[in-house]
Amino acid sequence: DAEITQSPRHKITETGRQVTLACHQTWNHNNMFWYRQDLGHGLRLIHYSYGVQDTNKGEVSDGYSVSRSNTEDLPLTLESAASSQTSVYFCASSDRGQETQYFGPGTRLLVL
Amino acid sequence: GNSVTQMEGPVTLSEEAFLTINCTYTATGYPSLFWYVQYPGEGLQLLLKATKADDKGSNKGFEATYRKETTSFHLEKGSVQVSDSAVYFCALNHFGNEKLTFGTGTRLTIIP
């Protein structure tokens, strides 16, 4: 069955370190999204991609970057982790022209 | 810009009670509207959606009607079960950009 996976599921890191969160989908979807989930804010869009070599900034993109070298993967990089980036991160994908997004299980990140 | 406002919560109900979770939106044009559910420790999954005014989305006993005149998409269920305990997110998608804007989420707990 097609799925979307995230790794690691849990990560502890220190302030200033670079961290990369992986997202892999086997739906063959064109669109991929990264969100962070924080209490009182719901889900906020970090970055998104509509296809290979396409990336776009969302509403909370500062301190994050993504790259899309193939259809299946959209890794999220925190260039220099900050305590304010402690959060739960969700990756999602959708097919071109389709509104329904499919979510991964999430990565819980703690920055000390 | 687009925004979604939903009932803050947390909401605690007894089993078999009637549930309403309010959701209102602000958007230009005619967005599609969604309810996503997040069970403990999992990612979000689509519960139901409606794509035009007066449409009713339904799934697993939950219903929501797209009310353009009141810009609302309230979630209802006639008789909740313990297994409905989860966080519920209202969201909208503005035609053409395939991105979702989420509300802050409402945590629902059903007690036996």
gemmi code that builds the backbone of each chain (N, CA, C; Angstrom):
import gemmi

chains = {
    "A": [
        ("ASP", (0.832, -1.195, 0.000), (0.000, 0.000, 0.000), (0.871, 1.251, 0.000)),
        ("ALA", (0.397, 2.285, -0.710), (1.108, 3.553, -0.710), (1.054, 4.174, 0.678)),
        ("GLU", (2.103, 4.928, 0.993), (2.144, 5.525, 2.322), (3.077, 6.723, 2.312)),
        ("ILE", (3.077, 7.431, 3.438), (3.999, 8.540, 3.639), (4.659, 8.310, 4.990)),
        ("THR", (5.974, 8.311, 5.020), (6.714, 8.020, 6.237), (7.614, 9.195, 6.594)),
        ("GLN", (7.894, 9.307, 7.885), (8.778, 10.353, 8.381), (9.814, 9.722, 9.301)),
        ("SER", (11.019, 10.258, 9.243), (12.051, 9.778, 10.159), (13.013, 10.906, 10.508)),
        ("PRO", (13.533, 10.906, 11.738), (13.144, 9.997, 12.817), (11.780, 10.361, 13.377)),
        ("ARG", (11.227, 9.528, 14.232), (9.950, 9.862, 14.865), (10.163, 10.776, 16.068)),
        ("HIS", (11.319, 10.645, 16.687), (11.669, 11.497, 17.817), (13.135, 11.918, 17.668)),
        ("LYS", (13.407, 13.187, 18.006), (14.777, 13.679, 17.885), (15.026, 14.707, 18.967)),
        ("ILE", (16.175, 14.559, 19.636), (16.638, 15.566, 20.577), (17.935, 16.125, 20.035)),
        ("THR", (18.050, 17.439, 19.983), (19.264, 18.053, 19.476), (19.601, 19.270, 20.322)),
        ("GLU", (20.734, 19.863, 20.032), (21.171, 21.041, 20.792), (21.063, 22.300, 19.932)),
        ("THR", (20.914, 23.398, 20.597), (20.863, 24.693, 19.916), (22.086, 24.880, 19.034)),
        ("GLY", (21.834, 25.335, 17.807), (22.922, 25.620, 16.884), (23.266, 24.486, 15.929)),
        ("ARG", (22.807, 23.295, 16.223), (23.108, 22.162, 15.336), (22.201, 22.167, 14.114)),
        ("GLN", (22.714, 21.588, 13.033), (21.886, 21.403, 11.850), (21.138, 20.077, 11.986)),
        ("VAL", (19.863, 20.101, 11.656), (19.022, 18.907, 11.769), (18.259, 18.721, 10.464)),
        ("THR", (18.161, 17.482, 10.006), (17.364, 17.187, 8.821), (16.311, 16.146, 9.162)),
        ("LEU", (15.076, 16.468, 8.831), (13.954, 15.555, 9.016), (13.552, 15.012, 7.652)),
        ("ALA", (13.385, 13.698, 7.590), (13.090, 13.063, 6.309), (11.595, 12.841, 6.132)),
        ("CYS", (11.163, 12.953, 4.886), (9.792, 12.649, 4.497), (9.823, 11.902, 3.177)),
        ("HIS", (9.174, 10.748, 3.135), (9.183, 9.897, 1.945), (7.768, 9.420, 1.669)),
        ("GLN", (7.308, 9.623, 0.421), (5.964, 9.150, 0.083), (6.017, 8.263, -1.155)),
        ("THR", (5.166, 7.242, -1.119), (5.098, 6.298, -2.243), (3.786, 6.444, -2.999)),
        ("TRP", (3.098, 7.566, -2.806), (1.860, 7.824, -3.540), (2.147, 8.330, -4.959)),
        ("ASN", (3.380, 8.726, -5.221), (3.736, 9.373, -6.484), (3.023, 10.718, -6.654)),
        ("HIS", (2.833, 11.393, -5.530), (2.178, 12.691, -5.544), (3.147, 13.782, -5.958)),
        ("ASN", (2.609, 14.771, -6.690), (3.434, 15.906, -7.078), (3.673, 16.872, -5.920)),
        ("ASN", (2.644, 17.079, -5.106), (2.692, 18.109, -4.068), (3.131, 17.527, -2.741)),
        ("MET", (4.037, 18.240, -2.068), (4.458, 17.843, -0.730), (4.547, 19.086, 0.161)),
        ("PHE", (4.258, 18.902, 1.441), (4.134, 20.022, 2.375), (4.806, 19.669, 3.708)),
        ("TRP", (5.353, 20.669, 4.352), (5.824, 20.536, 5.726), (5.076, 21.518, 6.617)),
        ("TYR", (4.569, 20.988, 7.754), (3.881, 21.795, 8.749), (4.550, 21.599, 10.104)),
        ("ARG", (4.376, 22.576, 10.964), (4.698, 22.383, 12.370), (3.407, 22.561, 13.177)),
        ("GLN", (3.302, 21.771, 14.232), (2.108, 21.797, 15.072), (2.487, 22.247, 16.468)),
        ("ASP", (1.903, 23.341, 16.909), (2.171, 23.886, 18.241), (0.851, 24.212, 18.914)),
        ("LEU", (0.831, 24.003, 20.207), (-0.388, 24.268, 20.979), (-0.817, 25.712, 20.783)),
        ("GLY", (-2.095, 25.887, 20.486), (-2.629, 27.230, 20.298), (-2.470, 27.787, 18.908)),
        ("HIS", (-1.701, 27.083, 18.060), (-1.481, 27.558, 16.693), (-1.996, 26.586, 15.635)),
        ("GLY", (-2.357, 25.406, 16.030), (-2.753, 24.429, 15.033), (-1.569, 24.034, 14.171)),
        ("LEU", (-1.816, 23.830, 12.894), (-0.742, 23.493, 11.958), (-0.412, 24.725, 11.120)),
        ("ARG", (0.860, 25.010, 11.023), (1.322, 26.141, 10.215), (2.274, 25.636, 9.143)),
        ("LEU", (2.100, 26.161, 7.951), (2.850, 25.702, 6.792), (4.259, 26.287, 6.798)),
        ("ILE", (5.252, 25.418, 6.637), (6.659, 25.846, 6.649), (7.160, 26.028, 5.215)),
        ("HIS", (7.125, 24.962, 4.441), (7.526, 24.977, 3.035), (6.652, 24.006, 2.282)),
        ("TYR", (6.593, 24.199, 0.966), (5.861, 23.263, 0.141), (6.482, 23.187, -1.245)),
        ("SER", (6.126, 22.110, -1.940), (6.692, 21.862, -3.262), (5.611, 21.295, -4.163)),
        ("TYR", (5.558, 21.787, -5.396), (4.596, 21.297, -6.363), (5.226, 20.327, -7.363)),
        ("GLY", (6.493, 20.034, -7.186), (7.136, 19.079, -8.079), (8.638, 19.141, -7.943)),
        ("VAL", (9.327, 18.270, -8.652), (10.791, 18.199, -8.594), (11.398, 19.559, -8.952)),
        ("GLN", (12.345, 19.975, -8.145), (13.059, 21.242, -8.279), (12.207, 22.462, -7.939)),
        ("ASP", (10.998, 22.266, -7.499), (10.134, 23.385, -7.097), (10.018, 23.428, -5.582)),
        ("THR", (10.308, 24.584, -4.965), (10.093, 24.755, -3.537), (9.565, 26.168, -3.292)),
        ("ASN", (8.741, 26.296, -2.250), (8.109, 27.575, -1.943), (8.049, 27.770, -0.437)),
        ("LYS", (8.118, 29.027, -0.001), (8.050, 29.316, 1.418), (6.604, 29.405, 1.892)),
        ("GLY", (6.378, 28.861, 3.087), (5.089, 28.999, 3.724), (5.102, 30.149, 4.703)),
        ("GLU", (4.178, 30.137, 5.638), (4.026, 31.274, 6.552), (5.084, 31.327, 7.649)),
        ("VAL", (5.761, 30.218, 7.945), (6.756, 30.213, 9.026), (8.054, 29.581, 8.532)),
        ("SER", (8.623, 30.080, 7.456), (9.769, 29.445, 6.807), (11.135, 29.863, 7.364)),
        ("ASP", (11.209, 30.920, 8.152), (12.503, 31.385, 8.638), (13.203, 30.312, 9.446)),
        ("GLY", (14.456, 30.027, 9.088), (15.254, 29.036, 9.804), (15.124, 27.625, 9.262)),
        ("TYR", (14.321, 27.459, 8.222), (14.091, 26.150, 7.609), (14.400, 26.202, 6.112)),
        ("SER", (14.785, 25.058, 5.555), (14.951, 24.957, 4.115), (14.541, 23.569, 3.656)),
        ("VAL", (14.184, 23.461, 2.382), (13.836, 22.173, 1.784), (14.450, 22.102, 0.396)),
        ("SER", (14.558, 20.894, -0.105), (14.972, 20.675, -1.483), (14.199, 19.489, -2.021)),
        ("ARG", (13.912, 19.507, -3.311), (13.114, 18.440, -3.926), (13.873, 17.928, -5.159)),
        ("SER", (14.614, 16.855, -4.944), (15.421, 16.292, -6.035), (14.723, 15.124, -6.722)),
        ("ASN", (13.684, 14.589, -6.114), (12.894, 13.527, -6.738), (11.448, 13.658, -6.266)),
        ("THR", (10.571, 12.846, -6.832), (9.153, 12.945, -6.502), (8.864, 12.476, -5.084)),
        ("GLU", (9.615, 11.480, -4.606), (9.252, 10.788, -3.372), (9.651, 11.509, -2.090)),
        ("ASP", (10.675, 12.372, -2.143), (11.270, 12.885, -0.911), (11.272, 14.406, -0.829)),
        ("LEU", (10.999, 14.915, 0.373), (11.125, 16.346, 0.653), (11.722, 16.505, 2.048)),
        ("PRO", (13.053, 16.454, 2.156), (13.674, 16.621, 3.473), (13.594, 18.067, 3.958)),
        ("LEU", (13.375, 18.224, 5.258), (13.309, 19.542, 5.893), (14.568, 19.730, 6.731)),
        ("THR", (15.292, 20.817, 6.491), (16.526, 21.091, 7.220), (16.374, 22.326, 8.087)),
        ("LEU", (16.762, 22.173, 9.343), (16.889, 23.303, 10.253), (18.358, 23.682, 10.239)),
        ("GLU", (18.664, 24.841, 9.713), (20.057, 25.213, 9.471), (20.851, 25.348, 10.768)),
        ("SER", (20.244, 25.942, 11.766), (20.863, 26.143, 13.073), (19.742, 26.116, 14.098)),
        ("ALA", (19.528, 24.934, 14.681), (18.344, 24.716, 15.497), (18.252, 25.718, 16.657)),
        ("ALA", (17.039, 26.160, 16.916), (16.754, 27.078, 18.020), (15.667, 26.472, 18.899)),
        ("SER", (15.633, 26.879, 20.158), (14.645, 26.307, 21.083), (13.215, 26.579, 20.599)),
        ("SER", (13.034, 27.682, 19.877), (11.708, 28.009, 19.347), (11.242, 27.030, 18.270)),
        ("GLN", (12.146, 26.187, 17.804), (11.802, 25.187, 16.798), (11.428, 23.842, 17.407)),
        ("THR", (11.403, 23.766, 18.717), (10.852, 22.594, 19.387), (9.383, 22.495, 19.010)),
        ("SER", (8.997, 21.368, 18.430), (7.646, 21.262, 17.885), (7.422, 19.834, 17.391)),
        ("VAL", (6.234, 19.586, 16.916), (5.947, 18.361, 16.176), (5.805, 18.737, 14.702)),
        ("TYR", (6.530, 18.021, 13.861), (6.585, 18.343, 12.434), (5.857, 17.263, 11.633)),
        ("PHE", (4.991, 17.715, 10.741), (4.234, 16.810, 9.886), (4.527, 17.092, 8.427)),
        ("CYS", (4.708, 16.027, 7.708), (4.833, 16.079, 6.260), (3.514, 15.605, 5.665)),
        ("ALA", (3.152, 16.143, 4.526), (1.923, 15.741, 3.852), (2.149, 15.766, 2.351)),
        ("SER", (1.315, 15.043, 1.631), (1.392, 15.059, 0.172), (-0.002, 15.046, -0.424)),
        ("SER", (-0.093, 15.499, -1.653), (-1.363, 15.446, -2.385), (-1.057, 15.355, -3.863)),
        ("ASP", (-2.014, 14.853, -4.605), (-1.830, 14.718, -6.039), (-2.124, 16.065, -6.710)),
        ("ARG", (-1.544, 16.290, -7.849), (-1.765, 17.543, -8.569), (-3.242, 17.738, -8.827)),
        ("GLY", (-3.743, 18.930, -8.497), (-5.144, 19.237, -8.732), (-6.095, 18.678, -7.694)),
        ("GLN", (-5.584, 17.912, -6.750), (-6.434, 17.345, -5.695), (-6.216, 18.104, -4.398)),
        ("GLU", (-7.304, 18.314, -3.678), (-7.219, 19.130, -2.472), (-6.884, 18.314, -1.224)),
        ("THR", (-7.220, 17.044, -1.228), (-7.022, 16.229, -0.026), (-5.548, 15.933, 0.172)),
        ("GLN", (-5.047, 16.228, 1.374), (-3.653, 15.936, 1.708), (-3.594, 14.712, 2.613)),
        ("TYR", (-2.534, 13.937, 2.432), (-2.279, 12.730, 3.222), (-1.059, 13.002, 4.102)),
        ("PHE", (-1.230, 12.723, 5.393), (-0.216, 13.116, 6.358), (0.630, 11.939, 6.831)),
        ("GLY", (1.887, 12.229, 7.121), (2.754, 11.285, 7.785), (2.473, 11.261, 9.280)),
        ("PRO", (3.170, 10.376, 10.011), (2.906, 10.190, 11.447), (3.506, 11.270, 12.332)),
        ("GLY", (4.395, 12.104, 11.770), (4.973, 13.196, 12.551), (6.332, 12.876, 13.130)),
        ("THR", (7.121, 13.943, 13.352), (8.403, 13.862, 14.050), (8.367, 14.847, 15.209)),
        ("ARG", (8.627, 14.331, 16.387), (8.663, 15.198, 17.567), (10.106, 15.634, 17.787)),
        ("LEU", (10.352, 16.933, 17.696), (11.705, 17.484, 17.813), (11.825, 18.333, 19.063)),
        ("LEU", (12.864, 18.049, 19.844), (13.164, 18.832, 21.037), (14.535, 19.459, 20.858)),
        ("VAL", (14.595, 20.788, 20.956), (15.863, 21.510, 20.836), (16.230, 22.054, 22.213)),
        ("LEU", (17.361, 21.565, 22.731), (17.784, 21.966, 24.084), (18.815, 23.083, 24.053)),
    ],
    "B": [
        ("GLY", (-6.225, 37.832, 4.133), (-5.903, 36.465, 3.761), (-6.902, 35.485, 4.328)),
        ("ASN", (-6.666, 34.219, 4.011), (-7.553, 33.163, 4.489), (-7.298, 32.859, 5.950)),
        ("SER", (-8.364, 32.557, 6.678), (-8.203, 32.149, 8.071), (-9.356, 31.264, 8.491)),
        ("VAL", (-9.097, 30.466, 9.514), (-10.100, 29.550, 10.063), (-10.124, 29.736, 11.566)),
        ("THR", (-11.314, 29.899, 12.112), (-11.479, 30.038, 13.559), (-12.346, 28.891, 14.054)),
        ("GLN", (-11.849, 28.140, 15.008), (-12.655, 27.054, 15.536), (-12.691, 27.088, 17.043)),
        ("MET", (-13.685, 26.429, 17.559), (-13.954, 26.329, 18.976), (-12.704, 25.887, 19.709)),
        ("GLU", (-12.378, 26.591, 20.814), (-11.098, 26.372, 21.455), (-10.961, 25.013, 22.122)),
        ("GLY", (-11.914, 24.627, 22.896), (-11.768, 23.398, 23.652), (-10.831, 23.565, 24.831)),
        ("PRO", (-10.437, 22.480, 25.531), (-10.884, 21.132, 25.212), (-12.360, 20.911, 25.499)),
        ("VAL", (-12.913, 19.924, 24.814), (-14.305, 19.564, 24.983), (-14.374, 18.171, 25.581)),
        ("THR", (-15.131, 18.019, 26.649), (-15.319, 16.723, 27.305), (-16.801, 16.403, 27.316)),
        ("LEU", (-17.138, 15.233, 26.797), (-18.528, 14.805, 26.732), (-18.655, 13.377, 27.231)),
        ("SER", (-19.844, 13.035, 27.641), (-20.142, 11.648, 27.988), (-20.505, 10.874, 26.727)),
        ("GLU", (-20.251, 9.588, 26.780), (-20.591, 8.719, 25.644), (-22.078, 8.879, 25.315)),
        ("GLU", (-22.376, 8.867, 24.025), (-23.722, 9.002, 23.456), (-24.243, 10.436, 23.470)),
        ("ALA", (-23.463, 11.387, 23.914), (-23.890, 12.794, 23.865), (-23.821, 13.314, 22.434)),
        ("PHE", (-24.499, 14.451, 22.217), (-24.466, 15.123, 20.918), (-23.258, 16.063, 20.877)),
        ("LEU", (-22.588, 16.043, 19.742), (-21.382, 16.855, 19.596), (-21.564, 17.940, 18.546)),
        ("THR", (-21.130, 19.146, 18.885), (-20.949, 20.205, 17.907), (-19.604, 20.864, 18.153)),
        ("ILE", (-18.813, 20.988, 17.109), (-17.577, 21.774, 17.166), (-17.706, 22.862, 16.103)),
        ("ASN", (-17.650, 24.098, 16.564), (-17.875, 25.222, 15.650), (-16.629, 25.569, 14.842)),
        ("CYS", (-16.874, 25.963, 13.603), (-15.805, 26.409, 12.714), (-16.342, 27.501, 11.812)),
        ("THR", (-15.671, 28.624, 11.770), (-16.002, 29.685, 10.822), (-14.746, 30.044, 10.050)),
        ("TYR", (-14.931, 30.626, 8.893), (-13.785, 30.912, 8.045), (-13.877, 32.304, 7.428)),
        ("THR", (-12.720, 32.785, 7.004), (-12.629, 34.015, 6.225), (-11.827, 33.695, 4.983)),
        ("ALA", (-12.405, 33.980, 3.830), (-11.706, 33.702, 2.576), (-12.372, 34.475, 1.461)),
        ("THR", (-11.600, 34.792, 0.458), (-12.188, 35.361, -0.749), (-12.641, 34.214, -1.638)),
        ("GLY", (-13.685, 34.455, -2.381), (-14.160, 33.419, -3.276), (-14.852, 32.287, -2.539)),
        ("TYR", (-14.701, 31.088, -3.078), (-15.435, 29.933, -2.557), (-14.470, 28.787, -2.277)),
        ("PRO", (-13.923, 28.762, -1.071), (-12.959, 27.707, -0.758), (-13.638, 26.358, -0.555)),
        ("SER", (-12.864, 25.299, -0.622), (-13.310, 23.997, -0.143), (-13.027, 23.931, 1.350)),
        ("LEU", (-13.863, 23.192, 2.071), (-13.750, 23.120, 3.523), (-13.570, 21.671, 3.965)),
        ("PHE", (-12.791, 21.499, 5.009), (-12.397, 20.162, 5.455), (-12.476, 20.061, 6.979)),
        ("TRP", (-12.702, 18.842, 7.431), (-12.421, 18.468, 8.811), (-11.428, 17.313, 8.778)),
        ("TYR", (-10.320, 17.525, 9.500), (-9.329, 16.471, 9.690), (-9.368, 16.042, 11.149)),
        ("VAL", (-9.014, 14.778, 11.390), (-8.969, 14.253, 12.747), (-7.582, 13.691, 13.024)),
        ("GLN", (-7.109, 13.918, 14.235), (-5.801, 13.405, 14.661), (-6.001, 12.564, 15.911)),
        ("TYR", (-5.853, 11.250, 15.761), (-5.928, 10.346, 16.918), (-4.591, 10.377, 17.657)),
        ("PRO", (-4.590, 10.035, 18.929), (-3.365, 10.140, 19.737), (-2.165, 9.444, 19.091)),
        ("GLY", (-1.072, 10.174, 18.968), (0.169, 9.621, 18.439), (0.212, 9.435, 16.934)),
        ("GLU", (-0.784, 9.944, 16.246), (-0.843, 9.740, 14.790), (-0.843, 11.066, 14.041)),
        ("GLY", (-0.701, 10.954, 12.709), (-0.846, 12.128, 11.860), (-2.317, 12.422, 11.615)),
        ("LEU", (-2.554, 13.499, 10.873), (-3.928, 13.874, 10.571), (-4.477, 12.998, 9.442)),
        ("GLN", (-5.774, 12.773, 9.500), (-6.432, 12.086, 8.404), (-7.740, 12.807, 8.094)),
        ("LEU", (-8.084, 12.788, 6.821), (-9.298, 13.477, 6.397), (-10.522, 12.788, 6.979)),
        ("LEU", (-11.393, 13.570, 7.587), (-12.649, 13.042, 8.114), (-13.785, 13.272, 7.104)),
        ("LEU", (-13.918, 14.503, 6.629), (-14.936, 14.818, 5.632), (-14.598, 16.146, 4.979)),
        ("LYS", (-15.272, 16.402, 3.859), (-15.039, 17.673, 3.187), (-16.285, 18.100, 2.412)),
        ("ALA", (-16.322, 19.380, 2.034), (-17.396, 19.915, 1.200), (-16.776, 20.952, 0.276)),
        ("THR", (-17.182, 20.935, -0.954), (-16.513, 21.771, -1.949), (-17.331, 22.963, -2.419)),
        ("LYS", (-18.618, 23.014, -2.088), (-19.408, 24.182, -2.495), (-20.541, 24.409, -1.502)),
        ("ALA", (-21.093, 25.602, -1.581), (-22.134, 26.016, -0.649), (-23.285, 25.015, -0.616)),
        ("ASP", (-23.766, 24.759, 0.601), (-24.881, 23.858, 0.897), (-24.512, 22.376, 0.789)),
        ("ASP", (-23.302, 22.072, 0.390), (-22.843, 20.681, 0.399), (-22.769, 20.181, 1.832)),
        ("LYS", (-23.078, 18.915, 2.025), (-22.904, 18.291, 3.330), (-21.881, 17.188, 3.190)),
        ("GLY", (-20.814, 17.272, 3.979), (-19.851, 16.188, 4.050), (-20.226, 15.281, 5.210)),
        ("SER", (-19.978, 13.973, 5.039), (-20.314, 13.047, 6.111), (-19.379, 11.846, 6.081)),
        ("ASN", (-19.108, 11.309, 7.274), (-18.235, 10.141, 7.390), (-18.252, 9.686, 8.844)),
        ("LYS", (-18.339, 8.401, 9.065), (-18.260, 7.802, 10.402), (-19.288, 8.415, 11.366)),
        ("GLY", (-20.422, 8.847, 10.874), (-21.459, 9.424, 11.716), (-21.311, 10.922, 11.934)),
        ("PHE", (-20.195, 11.487, 11.485), (-19.977, 12.933, 11.567), (-20.552, 13.607, 10.316)),
        ("GLU", (-21.034, 14.837, 10.510), (-21.552, 15.631, 9.394), (-21.136, 17.081, 9.557)),
        ("ALA", (-21.016, 17.762, 8.419), (-20.794, 19.210, 8.438), (-21.364, 19.779, 7.155)),
        ("THR", (-22.039, 20.919, 7.262), (-22.664, 21.541, 6.100), (-21.985, 22.877, 5.810)),
        ("TYR", (-21.648, 23.085, 4.565), (-20.996, 24.307, 4.080), (-22.043, 25.409, 4.018)),
        ("ARG", (-21.949, 26.372, 4.938), (-22.907, 27.473, 5.011), (-22.227, 28.757, 4.565)),
        ("LYS", (-22.496, 29.154, 3.341), (-21.845, 30.344, 2.803), (-22.356, 31.601, 3.492)),
        ("GLU", (-23.651, 31.630, 3.824), (-24.246, 32.849, 4.388), (-23.676, 33.178, 5.767)),
        ("THR", (-23.272, 32.146, 6.494), (-22.680, 32.364, 7.822), (-21.189, 32.037, 7.843)),
        ("THR", (-20.615, 31.750, 6.702), (-19.200, 31.325, 6.555), (-18.821, 30.325, 7.631)),
        ("SER", (-19.597, 29.252, 7.715), (-19.380, 28.261, 8.771), (-19.361, 26.852, 8.216)),
        ("PHE", (-18.762, 25.959, 9.001), (-18.666, 24.537, 8.631), (-18.587, 23.748, 9.936)),
        ("HIS", (-19.643, 23.792, 10.712), (-19.655, 23.181, 12.043), (-19.719, 21.662, 11.940)),
        ("LEU", (-18.956, 20.993, 12.783), (-18.916, 19.532, 12.824), (-19.916, 19.029, 13.854)),
        ("GLU", (-20.718, 18.015, 13.474), (-21.722, 17.464, 14.373), (-21.699, 15.944, 14.335)),
        ("LYS", (-22.072, 15.364, 15.486), (-22.292, 13.928, 15.535), (-23.382, 13.681, 16.572)),
        ("GLY", (-24.308, 12.829, 16.234), (-25.474, 12.636, 17.089), (-25.203, 11.866, 18.373)),
        ("SER", (-24.252, 10.943, 18.341), (-23.995, 10.100, 19.503), (-22.526, 9.701, 19.493)),
        ("VAL", (-21.728, 10.369, 20.346), (-20.281, 10.138, 20.301), (-19.901, 8.884, 21.075)),
        ("GLN", (-18.759, 8.326, 20.687), (-18.203, 7.148, 21.326), (-16.826, 7.463, 21.895)),
        ("VAL", (-16.378, 6.620, 22.806), (-15.054, 6.818, 23.388), (-13.985, 6.868, 22.295)),
        ("SER", (-14.168, 6.085, 21.268), (-13.195, 6.025, 20.167), (-13.138, 7.312, 19.338)),
        ("ASP", (-14.055, 8.239, 19.574), (-14.023, 9.539, 18.880), (-13.088, 10.530, 19.553)),
        ("SER", (-12.524, 10.163, 20.680), (-11.594, 11.048, 21.384), (-10.390, 11.308, 20.487)),
        ("ALA", (-10.147, 12.570, 20.190), (-9.106, 12.953, 19.232), (-9.053, 14.476, 19.187)),
        ("VAL", (-8.145, 14.987, 18.355), (-8.112, 16.419, 18.075), (-8.690, 16.631, 16.677)),
        ("TYR", (-9.588, 17.581, 16.552), (-10.286, 17.837, 15.292), (-9.868, 19.203, 14.752)),
        ("PHE", (-9.492, 19.207, 13.478), (-9.040, 20.432, 12.823), (-9.963, 20.793, 11.665)),
        ("CYS", (-10.402, 22.030, 11.656), (-11.110, 22.571, 10.516), (-10.085, 23.218, 9.580)),
        ("ALA", (-10.298, 23.118, 8.285), (-9.326, 23.671, 7.338), (-10.030, 24.120, 6.065)),
        ("LEU", (-9.391, 25.014, 5.356), (-9.908, 25.424, 4.058), (-8.812, 25.392, 3.013)),
        ("ASN", (-9.246, 25.211, 1.783), (-8.342, 25.232, 0.641), (-8.890, 26.224, -0.357)),
        ("HIS", (-8.054, 27.195, -0.691), (-8.517, 28.181, -1.651), (-8.232, 27.690, -3.055)),
        ("PHE", (-9.234, 27.715, -3.870), (-9.153, 27.150, -5.213), (-7.896, 27.612, -5.935)),
        ("GLY", (-7.167, 26.650, -6.454), (-6.054, 26.964, -7.330), (-4.685, 26.850, -6.725)),
        ("ASN", (-4.552, 26.883, -5.386), (-3.188, 26.839, -4.873), (-2.873, 25.574, -4.089)),
        ("GLU", (-3.872, 24.732, -3.878), (-3.659, 23.412, -3.276), (-3.036, 23.453, -1.892)),
        ("LYS", (-3.034, 24.582, -1.227), (-2.549, 24.666, 0.145), (-3.738, 24.671, 1.094)),
        ("LEU", (-3.494, 24.200, 2.319), (-4.530, 24.201, 3.345), (-4.200, 25.217, 4.428)),
        ("THR", (-5.235, 25.909, 4.906), (-5.128, 26.761, 6.084), (-5.927, 26.095, 7.190)),
        ("PHE", (-5.286, 25.875, 8.336), (-5.905, 25.135, 9.427), (-6.343, 26.049, 10.557)),
        ("GLY", (-7.390, 25.607, 11.273), (-7.706, 26.195, 12.557), (-6.773, 25.646, 13.622)),
        ("THR", (-6.967, 26.080, 14.849), (-6.043, 25.719, 15.926), (-6.302, 24.336, 16.506)),
        ("GLY", (-7.395, 23.704, 16.128), (-7.676, 22.367, 16.623), (-8.527, 22.390, 17.879)),
        ("THR", (-9.358, 21.372, 18.033), (-10.197, 21.201, 19.232), (-9.999, 19.790, 19.749)),
        ("ARG", (-9.529, 19.708, 20.985), (-9.326, 18.385, 21.594), (-10.645, 17.915, 22.176)),
        ("LEU", (-11.069, 16.727, 21.772), (-12.315, 16.133, 22.240), (-12.002, 14.896, 23.065)),
        ("THR", (-12.569, 14.824, 24.253), (-12.438, 13.648, 25.110), (-13.829, 13.146, 25.436)),
        ("ILE", (-14.043, 11.864, 25.185), (-15.322, 11.230, 25.488), (-15.124, 10.283, 26.664)),
        ("ILE", (-15.925, 10.466, 27.694), (-15.798, 9.616, 28.876), (-16.951, 8.605, 28.905)),
        ("PRO", (-16.630, 7.364, 29.313), (-17.660, 6.318, 29.314), (-18.765, 6.612, 30.323)),
    ],
}
model = gemmi.Model(1)
for chain_id, residues in chains.items():
    chain = gemmi.Chain(chain_id)
    for i, (resn, *xyz) in enumerate(residues, 1):
        res = gemmi.Residue()
        res.name, res.seqid = resn, gemmi.SeqId(i, " ")
        for name, pos in zip(("N", "CA", "C"), xyz):
            atom = gemmi.Atom()
            atom.name, atom.element = name, gemmi.Element(name[0])
            atom.pos, atom.b_iso = gemmi.Position(*pos), 0.0
            res.add_atom(atom)
        chain.add_residue(res)
    model.add_chain(chain)
structure = gemmi.Structure()
structure.add_model(model)
structure.setup_entities()
